[in-house]
Amino acid sequence: MGPNSREWIRLDEVGWDPDGARLKSDTIAAEAGAGKLESTLRLVNSALGSLSEVFRLEPIKEFKEFLETFVKGRSEPEPYIQTLFGPGPIPSLTPG
């Protein structure tokens, strides 16, 4: 898949040119780093929606839907997502 391929051209058309991709990834990382699960998943859903116009992403979207169900009712900020994307320490699995 080279820069003149059909996929690259479609990626540009749906907002995934290099600047758009950087903006999307930085925004998702910032929300995740702040432990904001629900807004992170909404942003991921939006990103997957435009990418699915170019690539077959059904398995990934199914996993994202599973995560949405998993995070319902969880408190924010979520320490585990902050660990992955933020500067914070690794949270303990046990209290105390």
Order of alpha helices (4+ residues) and beta strands (2+ residues): alpha-alpha-alpha-alpha-alpha
